[in-house]
Amino acid sequence: MKENVLDVLLYLFENYYMDEDAENQTDRESLHLELTEAGFPAAEVTKAFHWLDGLLAQRECGVEGLQAAQALRLFTPREMERLDVECRGFLMFLEQMGILEPDSRELVLDRVMALDTGAIDLEQLKWIILMVLFNVPGREAAYAWMEDYVFQEAAGQLH
């Protein structure tokens, strides 16, 4: 079993965070144990928790003051290595649609770069965007739109 940090994050998001009735938040130690017993490598579970901590820290700090008007986002060479043209275009599309604002876009990019992986494909990016929007207060409508988009697209692939 060769799971990476993103696999652990997706598992956590699908099984713990998306459940709106999840009032019984499991403590980290129990969750870490449960994930390792499920077959995820302990090191990857730890990295996933650090990734989530970074998301919360970035959310609290914020990247306030970013204005969308006439701004052009240039990607760094490292970002371009991690995100191909399709991914970068998708980020621009979401920003033009109002799903991502400059601050949430930067938060997505920060979390992409924080992953201990190589290139991120479009499907992985969509899940990262979902996780970020889920954790950004006041962006519930954007999260709902993105969730519908991801799950409608997934359902279309199954049929």
Buried (B, 14 or more C-beta within 10 A) or exposed (E): EEBBBBBBBBBBBEBBBEEEEEEEEEEEEEBBBBBBEEEBBEEBBBBBBEBBEBBEEBBEEEBEEBEBEEEEBEBEEEBBEBBBEEBBEBBEEBBEEEBBBBBBBBBBBBBBEBBEEEEBEEEBBBBBBBBBBBBBEEBEEBBEBBBEBBEEEEEEEEE
